[in-house]
Amino acid sequence: MGKSYYELIDKTPSKAKFDLEAEGFGFSAYQVYEELFNEEFDRYSKHSMESCSNSEGWIE
């Protein structure tokens, strides 16, 4: 799914695949970092990107 897919859907929205998952997109930046710097990004930092992982921000 890249530029050609985007352009196809931009022209004909009915061809879009609505059941695609976006989970893998969350890791795209890690792959780009590794390609640019030839080292793996430290994924296990003190900041989590998972929903509701900031318990102080979700006080009920």
N, CA, C and O atoms as a printed pandas DataFrame, in Angstrom:
     atom_number atom_name residue_name chain_id  residue_number  x_coord  y_coord  z_coord
0              1         N          MET        A               1    0.854   -1.164    0.000
1              2        CA          MET        A               1    0.000    0.000    0.000
2              3         C          MET        A               1    0.901    1.229    0.000
3              4         O          MET        A               1    1.457    1.608    1.031
4              5         N          GLY        A               2    1.027    1.804   -1.098
5              6        CA          GLY        A               2    1.858    2.988   -1.199
6              7         C          GLY        A               2    1.185    4.047   -2.033
7              8         O          GLY        A               2   -0.038    4.182   -2.048
8              9         N          LYS        A               3    2.015    4.793   -2.725
9             10        CA          LYS        A               3    1.529    5.909   -3.529
10            11         C          LYS        A               3    0.528    5.458   -4.587
11            12         O          LYS        A               3   -0.497    6.108   -4.792
12            13         N          SER        A               4    0.824    4.352   -5.254
13            14        CA          SER        A               4   -0.081    3.899   -6.325
14            15         C          SER        A               4   -1.455    3.510   -5.767
15            16         O          SER        A               4   -2.480    3.788   -6.388
16            17         N          TYR        A               5   -1.472    2.864   -4.588
17            18        CA          TYR        A               5   -2.746    2.498   -3.967
18            19         C          TYR        A               5   -3.510    3.763   -3.567
19            20         O          TYR        A               5   -4.716    3.866   -3.792
20            21         N          TYR        A               6   -2.805    4.710   -2.980
21            22        CA          TYR        A               6   -3.448    5.970   -2.588
22            23         C          TYR        A               6   -4.083    6.651   -3.796
23            24         O          TYR        A               6   -5.231    7.092   -3.742
24            25         N          GLU        A               7   -3.331    6.730   -4.876
25            26        CA          GLU        A               7   -3.848    7.394   -6.079
26            27         C          GLU        A               7   -5.041    6.646   -6.660
27            28         O          GLU        A               7   -5.985    7.271   -7.142
28            29         N          LEU        A               8   -5.010    5.311   -6.622
29            30        CA          LEU        A               8   -6.136    4.511   -7.100
30            31         C          LEU        A               8   -7.388    4.816   -6.286
31            32         O          LEU        A               8   -8.460    5.043   -6.848
32            33         N          ILE        A               9   -7.250    4.820   -4.969
33            34        CA          ILE        A               9   -8.398    5.062   -4.094
34            35         C          ILE        A               9   -8.867    6.508   -4.195
35            36         O          ILE        A               9  -10.061    6.789   -4.083
36            37         N          ASP        A              10   -7.935    7.416   -4.405
37            38        CA          ASP        A              10   -8.308    8.820   -4.570
38            39         C          ASP        A              10   -9.203    8.993   -5.795
39            40         O          ASP        A              10  -10.130    9.802   -5.788
40            41         N          LYS        A              11   -8.916    8.226   -6.844
41            42        CA          LYS        A              11   -9.705    8.317   -8.084
42            43         C          LYS        A              11  -10.978    7.478   -8.016
43            44         O          LYS        A              11  -12.018    7.886   -8.533
44            45         N          THR        A              12  -10.901    6.305   -7.382
45            46        CA          THR        A              12  -12.053    5.395   -7.301
46            47         C          THR        A              12  -12.196    4.856   -5.877
47            48         O          THR        A              12  -11.733    3.753   -5.587
48            49         N          PRO        A              13  -12.827    5.618   -4.991
49            50        CA          PRO        A              13  -12.965    5.213   -3.590
50            51         C          PRO        A              13  -13.642    3.860   -3.390
51            52         O          PRO        A              13  -13.408    3.210   -2.371
52            53         N          SER        A              14  -14.462    3.426   -4.318
53            54        CA          SER        A              14  -15.159    2.145   -4.166
54            55         C          SER        A              14  -14.195    0.956   -4.163
55            56         O          SER        A              14  -14.583   -0.141   -3.763
56            57         N          LYS        A              15  -12.963    1.147   -4.596
57            58        CA          LYS        A              15  -11.981    0.059   -4.614
58            59         C          LYS        A              15  -11.205   -0.062   -3.303
59            60         O          LYS        A              15  -10.343   -0.931   -3.174
60            61         N          ALA        A              16  -11.501    0.795   -2.338
61            62        CA          ALA        A              16  -10.786    0.759   -1.056
62            63         C          ALA        A              16  -11.085   -0.537   -0.312
63            64         O          ALA        A              16  -12.194   -1.066   -0.385
64            65         N          LYS        A              17  -10.106   -1.029    0.389
65            66        CA          LYS        A              17  -10.265   -2.228    1.217
66            67         C          LYS        A              17  -10.556   -1.760    2.641
67            68         O          LYS        A              17   -9.683   -1.211    3.313
68            69         N          PHE        A              18  -11.779   -1.979    3.089
69            70        CA          PHE        A              18  -12.192   -1.454    4.380
70            71         C          PHE        A              18  -11.839   -2.353    5.560
71            72         O          PHE        A              18  -12.015   -1.948    6.709
72            73         N          ASP        A              19  -11.354   -3.542    5.310
73            74        CA          ASP        A              19  -11.048   -4.450    6.411
74            75         C          ASP        A              19   -9.551   -4.511    6.731
75            76         O          ASP        A              19   -9.103   -5.441    7.402
76            77         N          LEU        A              20   -8.791   -3.551    6.268
77            78        CA          LEU        A              20   -7.353   -3.540    6.530
78            79         C          LEU        A              20   -7.079   -3.129    7.970
79            80         O          LEU        A              20   -7.810   -2.320    8.541
80            81         N          GLU        A              21   -6.033   -3.683    8.549
81            82        CA          GLU        A              21   -5.632   -3.313    9.898
82            83         C          GLU        A              21   -4.510   -2.289    9.828
83            84         O          GLU        A              21   -3.668   -2.344    8.932
84            85         N          ALA        A              22   -4.500   -1.370   10.756
85            86        CA          ALA        A              22   -3.483   -0.323   10.765
86            87         C          ALA        A              22   -2.417   -0.551   11.833
87            88         O          ALA        A              22   -1.549    0.299   12.033
88            89         N          GLU        A              23   -2.475   -1.683   12.514
89            90        CA          GLU        A              23   -1.529   -1.936   13.601
90            91         C          GLU        A              23   -0.079   -1.833   13.141
91            92         O          GLU        A              23    0.753   -1.244   13.832
92            93         N          GLY        A              24    0.220   -2.396   11.994
93            94        CA          GLY        A              24    1.590   -2.375   11.497
94            95         C          GLY        A              24    2.125   -0.985   11.240
95            96         O          GLY        A              24    3.333   -0.761   11.305
96            97         N          PHE        A              25    1.235   -0.044   10.946
97            98        CA          PHE        A              25    1.668    1.326   10.673
98            99         C          PHE        A              25    2.353    1.948   11.880
99           100         O          PHE        A              25    3.239    2.790   11.733
100          101         N          GLY        A              26    1.946    1.537   13.060
101          102        CA          GLY        A              26    2.549    2.062   14.281
102          103         C          GLY        A              26    4.028    1.748   14.393
103          104         O          GLY        A              26    4.739    2.378   15.175
104          105         N          PHE        A              27    4.494    0.790   13.627
105          106        CA          PHE        A              27    5.895    0.387   13.680
106          107         C          PHE        A              27    6.699    0.889   12.482
107          108         O          PHE        A              27    7.893    0.610   12.382
108          109         N          SER        A              28    6.068    1.613   11.588
109          110        CA          SER        A              28    6.756    2.108   10.390
110          111         C          SER        A              28    7.936    3.006   10.727
111          112         O          SER        A              28    8.993    2.904   10.104
112          113         N          ALA        A              29    7.765    3.878   11.701
113          114        CA          ALA        A              29    8.856    4.791   12.067
114          115         C          ALA        A              29   10.073    4.018   12.560
115          116         O          ALA        A              29   11.206    4.425   12.307
116          117         N          TYR        A              30    9.852    2.907   13.261
117          118        CA          TYR        A              30   10.977    2.087   13.729
118          119         C          TYR        A              30   11.767    1.536   12.543
119          120         O          TYR        A              30   12.997    1.512   12.565
120          121         N          GLN        A              31   11.061    1.100   11.527
121          122        CA          GLN        A              31   11.729    0.558   10.341
122          123         C          GLN        A              31   12.526    1.638    9.618
123          124         O          GLN        A              31   13.650    1.393    9.179
124          125         N          VAL        A              32   11.956    2.817    9.494
125          126        CA          VAL        A              32   12.656    3.919    8.832
126          127         C          VAL        A              32   13.900    4.299    9.628
127          128         O          VAL        A              32   14.962    4.526    9.047
128          129         N          TYR        A              33   13.780    4.369   10.945
129          130        CA          TYR        A              33   14.931    4.692   11.798
130          131         C          TYR        A              33   16.061    3.691   11.576
131          132         O          TYR        A              33   17.221    4.070   11.413
132          133         N          GLU        A              34   15.706    2.417   11.572
133          134        CA          GLU        A              34   16.714    1.373   11.381
134          135         C          GLU        A              34   17.386    1.492   10.011
135          136         O          GLU        A              34   18.598    1.311    9.897
136          137         N          GLU        A              35   16.609    1.794    8.982
137          138        CA          GLU        A              35   17.180    1.957    7.641
138          139         C          GLU        A              35   18.116    3.165    7.573
139          140         O          GLU        A              35   19.154    3.108    6.913
140          141         N          LEU        A              36   17.757    4.249    8.245
141          142        CA          LEU        A              36   18.563    5.467    8.195
142          143         C          LEU        A              36   19.839    5.382    9.027
143          144         O          LEU        A              36   20.890    5.869    8.611
144          145         N          PHE        A              37   19.744    4.761   10.205
145          146        CA          PHE        A              37   20.859    4.796   11.146
146          147         C          PHE        A              37   21.544    3.451   11.358
147          148         O          PHE        A              37   22.473    3.350   12.159
148          149         N          ASN        A              38   21.099    2.427   10.654
149          150        CA          ASN        A              38   21.704    1.089   10.756
150          151         C          ASN        A              38   21.733    0.546   12.180
151          152         O          ASN        A              38   22.645   -0.195   12.549
152          153         N          GLU        A              39   20.746    0.910   12.965
153          154        CA          GLU        A              39   20.614    0.366   14.318
154          155         C          GLU        A              39   19.139    0.348   14.688
155          156         O          GLU        A              39   18.344    1.138   14.180
156          157         N          GLU        A              40   18.794   -0.561   15.574
157          158        CA          GLU        A              40   17.400   -0.693   15.982
158          159         C          GLU        A              40   17.034    0.408   16.972
159          160         O          GLU        A              40   17.823    0.744   17.855
160          161         N          PHE        A              41   15.850    0.962   16.823
161          162        CA          PHE        A              41   15.355    1.988   17.735
162          163         C          PHE        A              41   14.993    1.337   19.063
163          164         O          PHE        A              41   14.427    0.245   19.082
164          165         N          ASP        A              42   15.314    1.995   20.171
165          166        CA          ASP        A              42   14.980    1.475   21.499
166          167         C          ASP        A              42   13.476    1.625   21.721
167          168         O          ASP        A              42   12.994    2.699   22.083
168          169         N          ARG        A              43   12.754    0.547   21.502
169          170        CA          ARG        A              43   11.284    0.589   21.566
170          171         C          ARG        A              43   10.745    0.589   22.981
171          172         O          ARG        A              43    9.590    0.952   23.201
172          173         N          TYR        A              44   11.531    0.202   23.911
173          174        CA          TYR        A              44   11.020    0.014   25.268
174          175         C          TYR        A              44   11.433    1.176   26.161
175          176         O          TYR        A              44   12.052    0.984   27.208
176          177         N          SER        A              45   11.083    2.372   25.734
177          178        CA          SER        A              45   11.385    3.561   26.516
178          179         C          SER        A              45   10.311    3.734   27.587
179          180         O          SER        A              45    9.424    2.894   27.734
180          181         N          LYS        A              46   10.402    4.819   28.320
181          182        CA          LYS        A              46    9.415    5.054   29.377
182          183         C          LYS        A              46    8.066    5.514   28.828
183          184         O          LYS        A              46    7.091    5.589   29.575
184          185         N          HIS        A              47    7.999    5.821   27.541
185          186        CA          HIS        A              47    6.753    6.270   26.922
186          187         C          HIS        A              47    6.156    5.147   26.080
187          188         O          HIS        A              47    6.831    4.579   25.222
188          189         N          SER        A              48    4.910    4.837   26.327
189          190        CA          SER        A              48    4.218    3.791   25.580
190          191         C          SER        A              48    3.233    4.429   24.610
191          192         O          SER        A              48    2.610    5.445   24.919
192          193         N          MET        A              49    3.097    3.815   23.422
193          194        CA          MET        A              49    2.147    4.347   22.445
194          195         C          MET        A              49    0.818    3.598   22.484
195          196         O          MET        A              49   -0.061    3.852   21.661
196          197         N          GLU        A              50    0.667    2.684   23.430
197          198        CA          GLU        A              50   -0.574    1.919   23.505
198          199         C          GLU        A              50   -1.694    2.751   24.109
199          200         O          GLU        A              50   -1.461    3.566   25.001
200          201         N          SER        A              51   -2.892    2.544   23.627
201          202        CA          SER        A              51   -4.056    3.271   24.125
202          203         C          SER        A              51   -4.230    3.059   25.620
203          204         O          SER        A              51   -4.083    1.945   26.122
204          205         N          CYS        A              52   -4.537    4.115   26.310
205          206        CA          CYS        A              52   -4.814    4.107   27.756
206          207         C          CYS        A              52   -3.617    3.683   28.603
207          208         O          CYS        A              52   -3.803    3.319   29.764
208          209         N          SER        A              53   -2.407    3.716   28.071
209          210        CA          SER        A              53   -1.237    3.288   28.839
210          211         C          SER        A              53   -0.794    4.348   29.844
211          212         O          SER        A              53   -0.045    4.041   30.771
212          213         N          ASN        A              54   -1.247    5.589   29.672
213          214        CA          ASN        A              54   -0.909    6.658   30.603
214          215         C          ASN        A              54   -1.996    6.716   31.670
215          216         O          ASN        A              54   -2.985    7.433   31.523
216          217         N          SER        A              55   -1.805    5.960   32.740
217          218        CA          SER        A              55   -2.847    5.863   33.770
218          219         C          SER        A              55   -3.112    7.208   34.441
219          220         O          SER        A              55   -4.236    7.462   34.875
220          221         N          GLU        A              56   -2.105    8.072   34.537
221          222        CA          GLU        A              56   -2.319    9.391   35.136
222          223         C          GLU        A              56   -3.182   10.271   34.237
223          224         O          GLU        A              56   -3.860   11.176   34.723
224          225         N          GLY        A              57   -3.164   10.020   32.962
225          226        CA          GLY        A              57   -3.961   10.809   32.030
226          227         C          GLY        A              57   -5.379   10.287   31.871
227          228         O          GLY        A              57   -6.204   10.920   31.211
228          229         N          TRP        A              58   -5.670    9.134   32.474
229          230        CA          TRP        A              58   -6.992    8.519   32.330
230          231         C          TRP        A              58   -7.689    8.369   33.684
231          232         O          TRP        A              58   -8.355    7.367   33.947
232          233         N          ILE        A              59   -7.525    9.366   34.521
233          234        CA          ILE        A              59   -8.153    9.314   35.843
234          235         C          ILE        A              59   -9.668    9.403   35.670
235          236         O          ILE        A              59  -10.181   10.244   34.931
236          237         N          GLU        A              60  -10.356    8.525   36.362
237          238        CA          GLU        A              60  -11.828    8.519   36.264
238          239         C          GLU        A              60  -12.450    8.941   37.566
239          240         O          GLU        A              60  -13.675    8.997   37.675
